[in-house]
Amino acid sequence: MTAPQPTITRLVVVDDHEIIRHGFREALADQEDVTVVGEASHGREALKLLESTAADVVVTDLHMPVMDGMELLERLSTQHPHITTIVLTILAEPDKIQQCLDLGASGYLLKDATTDEIIRSLRRAMEGELVLSSTVGSLIARRLQDREDSTLSDRELEILQAVSTGATNARIASELFISETTVRTHLRRAYAKLGVQDRTSAVTVALSRGLIHPSTADSGR
């Protein structure tokens, strides 16, 4: 029997340094499930590229000419909400990190990350996890202690409660009459507020804080 072909994650790299873009192409050349389908040197060029190129993930720097990464994230969140976005930058500033997460970024990685770390992060982000460099995670955790808006919204709590029963994003979207993209966005925001990076940790923390109540998965619904 022929082995099933892996699902290919189509990646667009946005960075004004050609060496970074070249590095991605080289690093992913031997990966069967991730491929670079395009690259751009700034946000406006990336948006133009996405008009004719299908992509699953956009990895972007922040400081770029013409259109920076922050504006690109904002535009992607409205024009291409299905695309997973990851920031790759040298900036480890709490305000910038939080702004990117608030704009729907699925990850914030620093450029000192290894190739293996970046590839693992790409795969985790495509599975709906929030991916953060260790330094970034620590900064966010400290910042959350002082934020007044770190309280989970009613919708975020509703989705976490559903996750605790074992419900998939597709099932949650169907039951709440929203898209799977919206479910993932709410989850990523909940992860950031709870200081976690995946579903299991989010549910564990939410239960421990009494934000959601223990529930048994009901696979028969």
MODELLER restraints for C-alpha pairs under 7 A, 6 or more apart:
rsr = mdl.restraints
at = mdl.atoms
rsr.add(forms.Gaussian(group=physical.xy_distance, feature=features.Distance(at['CA:6:A'], at['CA:32:A']), mean=7.00, stdev=0.5))
rsr.add(forms.Gaussian(group=physical.xy_distance, feature=features.Distance(at['CA:6:A'], at['CA:33:A']), mean=5.71, stdev=0.5))
rsr.add(forms.Gaussian(group=physical.xy_distance, feature=features.Distance(at['CA:7:A'], at['CA:33:A']), mean=5.88, stdev=0.5))
rsr.add(forms.Gaussian(group=physical.xy_distance, feature=features.Distance(at['CA:8:A'], at['CA:33:A']), mean=4.43, stdev=0.5))
rsr.add(forms.Gaussian(group=physical.xy_distance, feature=features.Distance(at['CA:8:A'], at['CA:34:A']), mean=5.42, stdev=0.5))
rsr.add(forms.Gaussian(group=physical.xy_distance, feature=features.Distance(at['CA:8:A'], at['CA:35:A']), mean=6.93, stdev=0.5))
rsr.add(forms.Gaussian(group=physical.xy_distance, feature=features.Distance(at['CA:9:A'], at['CA:33:A']), mean=5.90, stdev=0.5))
rsr.add(forms.Gaussian(group=physical.xy_distance, feature=features.Distance(at['CA:9:A'], at['CA:34:A']), mean=4.61, stdev=0.5))
rsr.add(forms.Gaussian(group=physical.xy_distance, feature=features.Distance(at['CA:9:A'], at['CA:35:A']), mean=6.26, stdev=0.5))
rsr.add(forms.Gaussian(group=physical.xy_distance, feature=features.Distance(at['CA:9:A'], at['CA:56:A']), mean=5.97, stdev=0.5))
rsr.add(forms.Gaussian(group=physical.xy_distance, feature=features.Distance(at['CA:10:A'], at['CA:34:A']), mean=6.16, stdev=0.5))
rsr.add(forms.Gaussian(group=physical.xy_distance, feature=features.Distance(at['CA:10:A'], at['CA:35:A']), mean=5.36, stdev=0.5))
rsr.add(forms.Gaussian(group=physical.xy_distance, feature=features.Distance(at['CA:10:A'], at['CA:36:A']), mean=6.00, stdev=0.5))
rsr.add(forms.Gaussian(group=physical.xy_distance, feature=features.Distance(at['CA:10:A'], at['CA:37:A']), mean=5.87, stdev=0.5))
rsr.add(forms.Gaussian(group=physical.xy_distance, feature=features.Distance(at['CA:10:A'], at['CA:55:A']), mean=4.88, stdev=0.5))
rsr.add(forms.Gaussian(group=physical.xy_distance, feature=features.Distance(at['CA:10:A'], at['CA:56:A']), mean=5.11, stdev=0.5))
rsr.add(forms.Gaussian(group=physical.xy_distance, feature=features.Distance(at['CA:10:A'], at['CA:57:A']), mean=6.35, stdev=0.5))
rsr.add(forms.Gaussian(group=physical.xy_distance, feature=features.Distance(at['CA:11:A'], at['CA:35:A']), mean=5.91, stdev=0.5))
rsr.add(forms.Gaussian(group=physical.xy_distance, feature=features.Distance(at['CA:11:A'], at['CA:36:A']), mean=4.62, stdev=0.5))
rsr.add(forms.Gaussian(group=physical.xy_distance, feature=features.Distance(at['CA:11:A'], at['CA:37:A']), mean=5.66, stdev=0.5))
rsr.add(forms.Gaussian(group=physical.xy_distance, feature=features.Distance(at['CA:11:A'], at['CA:38:A']), mean=6.94, stdev=0.5))
rsr.add(forms.Gaussian(group=physical.xy_distance, feature=features.Distance(at['CA:11:A'], at['CA:55:A']), mean=5.77, stdev=0.5))
rsr.add(forms.Gaussian(group=physical.xy_distance, feature=features.Distance(at['CA:11:A'], at['CA:56:A']), mean=6.11, stdev=0.5))
rsr.add(forms.Gaussian(group=physical.xy_distance, feature=features.Distance(at['CA:11:A'], at['CA:57:A']), mean=4.90, stdev=0.5))
rsr.add(forms.Gaussian(group=physical.xy_distance, feature=features.Distance(at['CA:11:A'], at['CA:58:A']), mean=5.88, stdev=0.5))
rsr.add(forms.Gaussian(group=physical.xy_distance, feature=features.Distance(at['CA:12:A'], at['CA:36:A']), mean=5.85, stdev=0.5))
rsr.add(forms.Gaussian(group=physical.xy_distance, feature=features.Distance(at['CA:12:A'], at['CA:37:A']), mean=5.87, stdev=0.5))
rsr.add(forms.Gaussian(group=physical.xy_distance, feature=features.Distance(at['CA:12:A'], at['CA:38:A']), mean=4.78, stdev=0.5))
rsr.add(forms.Gaussian(group=physical.xy_distance, feature=features.Distance(at['CA:12:A'], at['CA:39:A']), mean=5.28, stdev=0.5))
rsr.add(forms.Gaussian(group=physical.xy_distance, feature=features.Distance(at['CA:12:A'], at['CA:55:A']), mean=6.57, stdev=0.5))
rsr.add(forms.Gaussian(group=physical.xy_distance, feature=features.Distance(at['CA:12:A'], at['CA:57:A']), mean=6.33, stdev=0.5))
rsr.add(forms.Gaussian(group=physical.xy_distance, feature=features.Distance(at['CA:12:A'], at['CA:58:A']), mean=4.85, stdev=0.5))
rsr.add(forms.Gaussian(group=physical.xy_distance, feature=features.Distance(at['CA:12:A'], at['CA:59:A']), mean=6.35, stdev=0.5))
rsr.add(forms.Gaussian(group=physical.xy_distance, feature=features.Distance(at['CA:13:A'], at['CA:21:A']), mean=6.24, stdev=0.5))
rsr.add(forms.Gaussian(group=physical.xy_distance, feature=features.Distance(at['CA:13:A'], at['CA:38:A']), mean=6.60, stdev=0.5))
rsr.add(forms.Gaussian(group=physical.xy_distance, feature=features.Distance(at['CA:13:A'], at['CA:39:A']), mean=4.68, stdev=0.5))
rsr.add(forms.Gaussian(group=physical.xy_distance, feature=features.Distance(at['CA:13:A'], at['CA:40:A']), mean=6.38, stdev=0.5))
rsr.add(forms.Gaussian(group=physical.xy_distance, feature=features.Distance(at['CA:13:A'], at['CA:58:A']), mean=5.96, stdev=0.5))
rsr.add(forms.Gaussian(group=physical.xy_distance, feature=features.Distance(at['CA:13:A'], at['CA:59:A']), mean=5.00, stdev=0.5))
rsr.add(forms.Gaussian(group=physical.xy_distance, feature=features.Distance(at['CA:13:A'], at['CA:60:A']), mean=6.07, stdev=0.5))
rsr.add(forms.Gaussian(group=physical.xy_distance, feature=features.Distance(at['CA:14:A'], at['CA:39:A']), mean=5.67, stdev=0.5))
rsr.add(forms.Gaussian(group=physical.xy_distance, feature=features.Distance(at['CA:14:A'], at['CA:40:A']), mean=4.72, stdev=0.5))
rsr.add(forms.Gaussian(group=physical.xy_distance, feature=features.Distance(at['CA:14:A'], at['CA:41:A']), mean=5.58, stdev=0.5))
rsr.add(forms.Gaussian(group=physical.xy_distance, feature=features.Distance(at['CA:14:A'], at['CA:42:A']), mean=6.07, stdev=0.5))
rsr.add(forms.Gaussian(group=physical.xy_distance, feature=features.Distance(at['CA:14:A'], at['CA:46:A']), mean=6.65, stdev=0.5))
rsr.add(forms.Gaussian(group=physical.xy_distance, feature=features.Distance(at['CA:14:A'], at['CA:59:A']), mean=6.09, stdev=0.5))
rsr.add(forms.Gaussian(group=physical.xy_distance, feature=features.Distance(at['CA:14:A'], at['CA:60:A']), mean=4.57, stdev=0.5))
rsr.add(forms.Gaussian(group=physical.xy_distance, feature=features.Distance(at['CA:14:A'], at['CA:61:A']), mean=6.36, stdev=0.5))
rsr.add(forms.Gaussian(group=physical.xy_distance, feature=features.Distance(at['CA:15:A'], at['CA:21:A']), mean=6.60, stdev=0.5))
rsr.add(forms.Gaussian(group=physical.xy_distance, feature=features.Distance(at['CA:15:A'], at['CA:40:A']), mean=6.43, stdev=0.5))
rsr.add(forms.Gaussian(group=physical.xy_distance, feature=features.Distance(at['CA:15:A'], at['CA:41:A']), mean=4.90, stdev=0.5))
rsr.add(forms.Gaussian(group=physical.xy_distance, feature=features.Distance(at['CA:15:A'], at['CA:42:A']), mean=6.22, stdev=0.5))
rsr.add(forms.Gaussian(group=physical.xy_distance, feature=features.Distance(at['CA:15:A'], at['CA:60:A']), mean=6.05, stdev=0.5))
rsr.add(forms.Gaussian(group=physical.xy_distance, feature=features.Distance(at['CA:15:A'], at['CA:61:A']), mean=5.36, stdev=0.5))
rsr.add(forms.Gaussian(group=physical.xy_distance, feature=features.Distance(at['CA:15:A'], at['CA:64:A']), mean=6.96, stdev=0.5))
rsr.add(forms.Gaussian(group=physical.xy_distance, feature=features.Distance(at['CA:16:A'], at['CA:41:A']), mean=4.13, stdev=0.5))
rsr.add(forms.Gaussian(group=physical.xy_distance, feature=features.Distance(at['CA:16:A'], at['CA:42:A']), mean=6.04, stdev=0.5))
rsr.add(forms.Gaussian(group=physical.xy_distance, feature=features.Distance(at['CA:16:A'], at['CA:64:A']), mean=5.85, stdev=0.5))
rsr.add(forms.Gaussian(group=physical.xy_distance, feature=features.Distance(at['CA:21:A'], at['CA:39:A']), mean=6.84, stdev=0.5))
rsr.add(forms.Gaussian(group=physical.xy_distance, feature=features.Distance(at['CA:25:A'], at['CA:36:A']), mean=6.25, stdev=0.5))
rsr.add(forms.Gaussian(group=physical.xy_distance, feature=features.Distance(at['CA:27:A'], at['CA:115:A']), mean=6.70, stdev=0.5))
rsr.add(forms.Gaussian(group=physical.xy_distance, feature=features.Distance(at['CA:28:A'], at['CA:34:A']), mean=6.60, stdev=0.5))
rsr.add(forms.Gaussian(group=physical.xy_distance, feature=features.Distance(at['CA:28:A'], at['CA:35:A']), mean=6.28, stdev=0.5))
rsr.add(forms.Gaussian(group=physical.xy_distance, feature=features.Distance(at['CA:40:A'], at['CA:46:A']), mean=5.17, stdev=0.5))
rsr.add(forms.Gaussian(group=physical.xy_distance, feature=features.Distance(at['CA:42:A'], at['CA:64:A']), mean=5.65, stdev=0.5))
rsr.add(forms.Gaussian(group=physical.xy_distance, feature=features.Distance(at['CA:42:A'], at['CA:65:A']), mean=6.12, stdev=0.5))
rsr.add(forms.Gaussian(group=physical.xy_distance, feature=features.Distance(at['CA:42:A'], at['CA:66:A']), mean=6.38, stdev=0.5))
rsr.add(forms.Gaussian(group=physical.xy_distance, feature=features.Distance(at['CA:42:A'], at['CA:67:A']), mean=5.71, stdev=0.5))
rsr.add(forms.Gaussian(group=physical.xy_distance, feature=features.Distance(at['CA:42:A'], at['CA:68:A']), mean=6.47, stdev=0.5))
rsr.add(forms.Gaussian(group=physical.xy_distance, feature=features.Distance(at['CA:43:A'], at['CA:67:A']), mean=4.70, stdev=0.5))
rsr.add(forms.Gaussian(group=physical.xy_distance, feature=features.Distance(at['CA:43:A'], at['CA:68:A']), mean=5.81, stdev=0.5))
rsr.add(forms.Gaussian(group=physical.xy_distance, feature=features.Distance(at['CA:43:A'], at['CA:69:A']), mean=6.26, stdev=0.5))
rsr.add(forms.Gaussian(group=physical.xy_distance, feature=features.Distance(at['CA:43:A'], at['CA:72:A']), mean=5.14, stdev=0.5))
rsr.add(forms.Gaussian(group=physical.xy_distance, feature=features.Distance(at['CA:44:A'], at['CA:66:A']), mean=6.87, stdev=0.5))
rsr.add(forms.Gaussian(group=physical.xy_distance, feature=features.Distance(at['CA:44:A'], at['CA:67:A']), mean=5.64, stdev=0.5))
rsr.add(forms.Gaussian(group=physical.xy_distance, feature=features.Distance(at['CA:55:A'], at['CA:83:A']), mean=6.83, stdev=0.5))
rsr.add(forms.Gaussian(group=physical.xy_distance, feature=features.Distance(at['CA:56:A'], at['CA:83:A']), mean=5.05, stdev=0.5))
rsr.add(forms.Gaussian(group=physical.xy_distance, feature=features.Distance(at['CA:56:A'], at['CA:84:A']), mean=6.14, stdev=0.5))
rsr.add(forms.Gaussian(group=physical.xy_distance, feature=features.Distance(at['CA:57:A'], at['CA:83:A']), mean=5.42, stdev=0.5))
rsr.add(forms.Gaussian(group=physical.xy_distance, feature=features.Distance(at['CA:57:A'], at['CA:84:A']), mean=4.62, stdev=0.5))
rsr.add(forms.Gaussian(group=physical.xy_distance, feature=features.Distance(at['CA:57:A'], at['CA:85:A']), mean=5.68, stdev=0.5))
rsr.add(forms.Gaussian(group=physical.xy_distance, feature=features.Distance(at['CA:58:A'], at['CA:83:A']), mean=6.94, stdev=0.5))
rsr.add(forms.Gaussian(group=physical.xy_distance, feature=features.Distance(at['CA:58:A'], at['CA:84:A']), mean=6.33, stdev=0.5))
rsr.add(forms.Gaussian(group=physical.xy_distance, feature=features.Distance(at['CA:58:A'], at['CA:85:A']), mean=4.90, stdev=0.5))
rsr.add(forms.Gaussian(group=physical.xy_distance, feature=features.Distance(at['CA:58:A'], at['CA:86:A']), mean=6.29, stdev=0.5))
rsr.add(forms.Gaussian(group=physical.xy_distance, feature=features.Distance(at['CA:59:A'], at['CA:85:A']), mean=5.95, stdev=0.5))
rsr.add(forms.Gaussian(group=physical.xy_distance, feature=features.Distance(at['CA:59:A'], at['CA:86:A']), mean=4.76, stdev=0.5))
rsr.add(forms.Gaussian(group=physical.xy_distance, feature=features.Distance(at['CA:59:A'], at['CA:87:A']), mean=5.71, stdev=0.5))
rsr.add(forms.Gaussian(group=physical.xy_distance, feature=features.Distance(at['CA:59:A'], at['CA:88:A']), mean=6.51, stdev=0.5))
rsr.add(forms.Gaussian(group=physical.xy_distance, feature=features.Distance(at['CA:60:A'], at['CA:69:A']), mean=6.09, stdev=0.5))
rsr.add(forms.Gaussian(group=physical.xy_distance, feature=features.Distance(at['CA:60:A'], at['CA:86:A']), mean=6.37, stdev=0.5))
rsr.add(forms.Gaussian(group=physical.xy_distance, feature=features.Distance(at['CA:60:A'], at['CA:87:A']), mean=5.01, stdev=0.5))
rsr.add(forms.Gaussian(group=physical.xy_distance, feature=features.Distance(at['CA:60:A'], at['CA:88:A']), mean=5.78, stdev=0.5))
rsr.add(forms.Gaussian(group=physical.xy_distance, feature=features.Distance(at['CA:61:A'], at['CA:69:A']), mean=5.67, stdev=0.5))
rsr.add(forms.Gaussian(group=physical.xy_distance, feature=features.Distance(at['CA:61:A'], at['CA:87:A']), mean=5.80, stdev=0.5))
rsr.add(forms.Gaussian(group=physical.xy_distance, feature=features.Distance(at['CA:61:A'], at['CA:88:A']), mean=5.16, stdev=0.5))
rsr.add(forms.Gaussian(group=physical.xy_distance, feature=features.Distance(at['CA:61:A'], at['CA:89:A']), mean=5.13, stdev=0.5))
rsr.add(forms.Gaussian(group=physical.xy_distance, feature=features.Distance(at['CA:62:A'], at['CA:68:A']), mean=5.59, stdev=0.5))
rsr.add(forms.Gaussian(group=physical.xy_distance, feature=features.Distance(at['CA:62:A'], at['CA:69:A']), mean=3.97, stdev=0.5))
rsr.add(forms.Gaussian(group=physical.xy_distance, feature=features.Distance(at['CA:62:A'], at['CA:70:A']), mean=6.09, stdev=0.5))
rsr.add(forms.Gaussian(group=physical.xy_distance, feature=features.Distance(at['CA:62:A'], at['CA:89:A']), mean=6.33, stdev=0.5))
rsr.add(forms.Gaussian(group=physical.xy_distance, feature=features.Distance(at['CA:63:A'], at['CA:69:A']), mean=6.41, stdev=0.5))
rsr.add(forms.Gaussian(group=physical.xy_distance, feature=features.Distance(at['CA:70:A'], at['CA:100:A']), mean=6.75, stdev=0.5))
rsr.add(forms.Gaussian(group=physical.xy_distance, feature=features.Distance(at['CA:73:A'], at['CA:103:A']), mean=6.31, stdev=0.5))
rsr.add(forms.Gaussian(group=physical.xy_distance, feature=features.Distance(at['CA:74:A'], at['CA:103:A']), mean=5.94, stdev=0.5))
rsr.add(forms.Gaussian(group=physical.xy_distance, feature=features.Distance(at['CA:77:A'], at['CA:103:A']), mean=6.91, stdev=0.5))
rsr.add(forms.Gaussian(group=physical.xy_distance, feature=features.Distance(at['CA:77:A'], at['CA:104:A']), mean=6.71, stdev=0.5))
rsr.add(forms.Gaussian(group=physical.xy_distance, feature=features.Distance(at['CA:81:A'], at['CA:181:A']), mean=6.86, stdev=0.5))
rsr.add(forms.Gaussian(group=physical.xy_distance, feature=features.Distance(at['CA:82:A'], at['CA:181:A']), mean=5.90, stdev=0.5))
rsr.add(forms.Gaussian(group=physical.xy_distance, feature=features.Distance(at['CA:84:A'], at['CA:106:A']), mean=6.34, stdev=0.5))
rsr.add(forms.Gaussian(group=physical.xy_distance, feature=features.Distance(at['CA:84:A'], at['CA:126:A']), mean=6.96, stdev=0.5))
rsr.add(forms.Gaussian(group=physical.xy_distance, feature=features.Distance(at['CA:85:A'], at['CA:105:A']), mean=4.98, stdev=0.5))
rsr.add(forms.Gaussian(group=physical.xy_distance, feature=features.Distance(at['CA:85:A'], at['CA:106:A']), mean=5.58, stdev=0.5))
rsr.add(forms.Gaussian(group=physical.xy_distance, feature=features.Distance(at['CA:85:A'], at['CA:107:A']), mean=6.96, stdev=0.5))
rsr.add(forms.Gaussian(group=physical.xy_distance, feature=features.Distance(at['CA:86:A'], at['CA:105:A']), mean=5.60, stdev=0.5))
rsr.add(forms.Gaussian(group=physical.xy_distance, feature=features.Distance(at['CA:86:A'], at['CA:106:A']), mean=5.54, stdev=0.5))
rsr.add(forms.Gaussian(group=physical.xy_distance, feature=features.Distance(at['CA:86:A'], at['CA:107:A']), mean=4.54, stdev=0.5))
rsr.add(forms.Gaussian(group=physical.xy_distance, feature=features.Distance(at['CA:86:A'], at['CA:108:A']), mean=5.87, stdev=0.5))
rsr.add(forms.Gaussian(group=physical.xy_distance, feature=features.Distance(at['CA:87:A'], at['CA:107:A']), mean=6.04, stdev=0.5))
rsr.add(forms.Gaussian(group=physical.xy_distance, feature=features.Distance(at['CA:87:A'], at['CA:108:A']), mean=4.71, stdev=0.5))
rsr.add(forms.Gaussian(group=physical.xy_distance, feature=features.Distance(at['CA:87:A'], at['CA:109:A']), mean=6.00, stdev=0.5))
rsr.add(forms.Gaussian(group=physical.xy_distance, feature=features.Distance(at['CA:88:A'], at['CA:108:A']), mean=6.14, stdev=0.5))
rsr.add(forms.Gaussian(group=physical.xy_distance, feature=features.Distance(at['CA:88:A'], at['CA:109:A']), mean=4.82, stdev=0.5))
rsr.add(forms.Gaussian(group=physical.xy_distance, feature=features.Distance(at['CA:88:A'], at['CA:110:A']), mean=5.49, stdev=0.5))
rsr.add(forms.Gaussian(group=physical.xy_distance, feature=features.Distance(at['CA:88:A'], at['CA:111:A']), mean=6.00, stdev=0.5))
rsr.add(forms.Gaussian(group=physical.xy_distance, feature=features.Distance(at['CA:89:A'], at['CA:109:A']), mean=6.52, stdev=0.5))
rsr.add(forms.Gaussian(group=physical.xy_distance, feature=features.Distance(at['CA:89:A'], at['CA:110:A']), mean=5.03, stdev=0.5))
rsr.add(forms.Gaussian(group=physical.xy_distance, feature=features.Distance(at['CA:89:A'], at['CA:111:A']), mean=5.39, stdev=0.5))
rsr.add(forms.Gaussian(group=physical.xy_distance, feature=features.Distance(at['CA:90:A'], at['CA:110:A']), mean=5.33, stdev=0.5))
rsr.add(forms.Gaussian(group=physical.xy_distance, feature=features.Distance(at['CA:90:A'], at['CA:111:A']), mean=5.43, stdev=0.5))
rsr.add(forms.Gaussian(group=physical.xy_distance, feature=features.Distance(at['CA:92:A'], at['CA:136:A']), mean=6.48, stdev=0.5))
rsr.add(forms.Gaussian(group=physical.xy_distance, feature=features.Distance(at['CA:94:A'], at['CA:139:A']), mean=6.14, stdev=0.5))
rsr.add(forms.Gaussian(group=physical.xy_distance, feature=features.Distance(at['CA:94:A'], at['CA:140:A']), mean=6.53, stdev=0.5))
rsr.add(forms.Gaussian(group=physical.xy_distance, feature=features.Distance(at['CA:97:A'], at['CA:108:A']), mean=6.94, stdev=0.5))
rsr.add(forms.Gaussian(group=physical.xy_distance, feature=features.Distance(at['CA:102:A'], at['CA:189:A']), mean=6.99, stdev=0.5))
rsr.add(forms.Gaussian(group=physical.xy_distance, feature=features.Distance(at['CA:104:A'], at['CA:185:A']), mean=6.23, stdev=0.5))
rsr.add(forms.Gaussian(group=physical.xy_distance, feature=features.Distance(at['CA:106:A'], at['CA:125:A']), mean=6.06, stdev=0.5))
rsr.add(forms.Gaussian(group=physical.xy_distance, feature=features.Distance(at['CA:106:A'], at['CA:130:A']), mean=5.10, stdev=0.5))
rsr.add(forms.Gaussian(group=physical.xy_distance, feature=features.Distance(at['CA:106:A'], at['CA:131:A']), mean=6.39, stdev=0.5))
rsr.add(forms.Gaussian(group=physical.xy_distance, feature=features.Distance(at['CA:106:A'], at['CA:188:A']), mean=6.67, stdev=0.5))
rsr.add(forms.Gaussian(group=physical.xy_distance, feature=features.Distance(at['CA:107:A'], at['CA:125:A']), mean=6.98, stdev=0.5))
rsr.add(forms.Gaussian(group=physical.xy_distance, feature=features.Distance(at['CA:107:A'], at['CA:130:A']), mean=5.52, stdev=0.5))
rsr.add(forms.Gaussian(group=physical.xy_distance, feature=features.Distance(at['CA:107:A'], at['CA:131:A']), mean=4.38, stdev=0.5))
rsr.add(forms.Gaussian(group=physical.xy_distance, feature=features.Distance(at['CA:107:A'], at['CA:132:A']), mean=5.48, stdev=0.5))
rsr.add(forms.Gaussian(group=physical.xy_distance, feature=features.Distance(at['CA:108:A'], at['CA:131:A']), mean=6.47, stdev=0.5))
rsr.add(forms.Gaussian(group=physical.xy_distance, feature=features.Distance(at['CA:108:A'], at['CA:132:A']), mean=5.02, stdev=0.5))
rsr.add(forms.Gaussian(group=physical.xy_distance, feature=features.Distance(at['CA:108:A'], at['CA:133:A']), mean=6.62, stdev=0.5))
rsr.add(forms.Gaussian(group=physical.xy_distance, feature=features.Distance(at['CA:109:A'], at['CA:132:A']), mean=5.63, stdev=0.5))
rsr.add(forms.Gaussian(group=physical.xy_distance, feature=features.Distance(at['CA:109:A'], at['CA:133:A']), mean=4.99, stdev=0.5))
rsr.add(forms.Gaussian(group=physical.xy_distance, feature=features.Distance(at['CA:110:A'], at['CA:133:A']), mean=6.33, stdev=0.5))
rsr.add(forms.Gaussian(group=physical.xy_distance, feature=features.Distance(at['CA:121:A'], at['CA:131:A']), mean=5.90, stdev=0.5))
rsr.add(forms.Gaussian(group=physical.xy_distance, feature=features.Distance(at['CA:125:A'], at['CA:131:A']), mean=6.28, stdev=0.5))
rsr.add(forms.Gaussian(group=physical.xy_distance, feature=features.Distance(at['CA:128:A'], at['CA:184:A']), mean=6.23, stdev=0.5))
rsr.add(forms.Gaussian(group=physical.xy_distance, feature=features.Distance(at['CA:129:A'], at['CA:197:A']), mean=5.67, stdev=0.5))
rsr.add(forms.Gaussian(group=physical.xy_distance, feature=features.Distance(at['CA:129:A'], at['CA:198:A']), mean=4.85, stdev=0.5))
rsr.add(forms.Gaussian(group=physical.xy_distance, feature=features.Distance(at['CA:130:A'], at['CA:188:A']), mean=5.86, stdev=0.5))
rsr.add(forms.Gaussian(group=physical.xy_distance, feature=features.Distance(at['CA:130:A'], at['CA:191:A']), mean=6.80, stdev=0.5))
rsr.add(forms.Gaussian(group=physical.xy_distance, feature=features.Distance(at['CA:130:A'], at['CA:197:A']), mean=4.55, stdev=0.5))
rsr.add(forms.Gaussian(group=physical.xy_distance, feature=features.Distance(at['CA:130:A'], at['CA:198:A']), mean=6.31, stdev=0.5))
rsr.add(forms.Gaussian(group=physical.xy_distance, feature=features.Distance(at['CA:131:A'], at['CA:197:A']), mean=6.11, stdev=0.5))
rsr.add(forms.Gaussian(group=physical.xy_distance, feature=features.Distance(at['CA:140:A'], at['CA:195:A']), mean=6.96, stdev=0.5))
rsr.add(forms.Gaussian(group=physical.xy_distance, feature=features.Distance(at['CA:141:A'], at['CA:195:A']), mean=5.52, stdev=0.5))
rsr.add(forms.Gaussian(group=physical.xy_distance, feature=features.Distance(at['CA:144:A'], at['CA:150:A']), mean=6.31, stdev=0.5))
rsr.add(forms.Gaussian(group=physical.xy_distance, feature=features.Distance(at['CA:144:A'], at['CA:193:A']), mean=6.75, stdev=0.5))
rsr.add(forms.Gaussian(group=physical.xy_distance, feature=features.Distance(at['CA:150:A'], at['CA:193:A']), mean=5.14, stdev=0.5))
rsr.add(forms.Gaussian(group=physical.xy_distance, feature=features.Distance(at['CA:152:A'], at['CA:190:A']), mean=6.38, stdev=0.5))
rsr.add(forms.Gaussian(group=physical.xy_distance, feature=features.Distance(at['CA:156:A'], at['CA:186:A']), mean=5.63, stdev=0.5))
rsr.add(forms.Gaussian(group=physical.xy_distance, feature=features.Distance(at['CA:156:A'], at['CA:187:A']), mean=6.64, stdev=0.5))
rsr.add(forms.Gaussian(group=physical.xy_distance, feature=features.Distance(at['CA:156:A'], at['CA:190:A']), mean=6.14, stdev=0.5))
rsr.add(forms.Gaussian(group=physical.xy_distance, feature=features.Distance(at['CA:157:A'], at['CA:212:A']), mean=6.83, stdev=0.5))
rsr.add(forms.Gaussian(group=physical.xy_distance, feature=features.Distance(at['CA:160:A'], at['CA:203:A']), mean=6.41, stdev=0.5))
rsr.add(forms.Gaussian(group=physical.xy_distance, feature=features.Distance(at['CA:161:A'], at['CA:212:A']), mean=5.84, stdev=0.5))
rsr.add(forms.Gaussian(group=physical.xy_distance, feature=features.Distance(at['CA:162:A'], at['CA:172:A']), mean=6.79, stdev=0.5))
rsr.add(forms.Gaussian(group=physical.xy_distance, feature=features.Distance(at['CA:164:A'], at['CA:203:A']), mean=5.96, stdev=0.5))
rsr.add(forms.Gaussian(group=physical.xy_distance, feature=features.Distance(at['CA:164:A'], at['CA:215:A']), mean=6.58, stdev=0.5))
rsr.add(forms.Gaussian(group=physical.xy_distance, feature=features.Distance(at['CA:165:A'], at['CA:215:A']), mean=5.85, stdev=0.5))
rsr.add(forms.Gaussian(group=physical.xy_distance, feature=features.Distance(at['CA:165:A'], at['CA:216:A']), mean=5.52, stdev=0.5))
rsr.add(forms.Gaussian(group=physical.xy_distance, feature=features.Distance(at['CA:165:A'], at['CA:217:A']), mean=3.82, stdev=0.5))
rsr.add(forms.Gaussian(group=physical.xy_distance, feature=features.Distance(at['CA:165:A'], at['CA:218:A']), mean=6.57, stdev=0.5))
rsr.add(forms.Gaussian(group=physical.xy_distance, feature=features.Distance(at['CA:166:A'], at['CA:217:A']), mean=5.38, stdev=0.5))
rsr.add(forms.Gaussian(group=physical.xy_distance, feature=features.Distance(at['CA:169:A'], at['CA:180:A']), mean=5.86, stdev=0.5))
rsr.add(forms.Gaussian(group=physical.xy_distance, feature=features.Distance(at['CA:169:A'], at['CA:183:A']), mean=6.36, stdev=0.5))
rsr.add(forms.Gaussian(group=physical.xy_distance, feature=features.Distance(at['CA:170:A'], at['CA:180:A']), mean=5.84, stdev=0.5))
rsr.add(forms.Gaussian(group=physical.xy_distance, feature=features.Distance(at['CA:173:A'], at['CA:179:A']), mean=5.31, stdev=0.5))
rsr.add(forms.Gaussian(group=physical.xy_distance, feature=features.Distance(at['CA:173:A'], at['CA:180:A']), mean=5.35, stdev=0.5))
rsr.add(forms.Gaussian(group=physical.xy_distance, feature=features.Distance(at['CA:173:A'], at['CA:183:A']), mean=6.35, stdev=0.5))
rsr.add(forms.Gaussian(group=physical.xy_distance, feature=features.Distance(at['CA:191:A'], at['CA:197:A']), mean=5.65, stdev=0.5))
rsr.add(forms.Gaussian(group=physical.xy_distance, feature=features.Distance(at['CA:191:A'], at['CA:198:A']), mean=6.83, stdev=0.5))
rsr.add(forms.Gaussian(group=physical.xy_distance, feature=features.Distance(at['CA:191:A'], at['CA:202:A']), mean=6.05, stdev=0.5))
rsr.add(forms.Gaussian(group=physical.xy_distance, feature=features.Distance(at['CA:194:A'], at['CA:202:A']), mean=6.68, stdev=0.5))
rsr.add(forms.Gaussian(group=physical.xy_distance, feature=features.Distance(at['CA:196:A'], at['CA:202:A']), mean=5.98, stdev=0.5))
rsr.add(forms.Gaussian(group=physical.xy_distance, feature=features.Distance(at['CA:206:A'], at['CA:212:A']), mean=5.89, stdev=0.5))
rsr.add(forms.Gaussian(group=physical.xy_distance, feature=features.Distance(at['CA:207:A'], at['CA:213:A']), mean=6.22, stdev=0.5))
rsr.add(forms.Gaussian(group=physical.xy_distance, feature=features.Distance(at['CA:207:A'], at['CA:214:A']), mean=6.83, stdev=0.5))
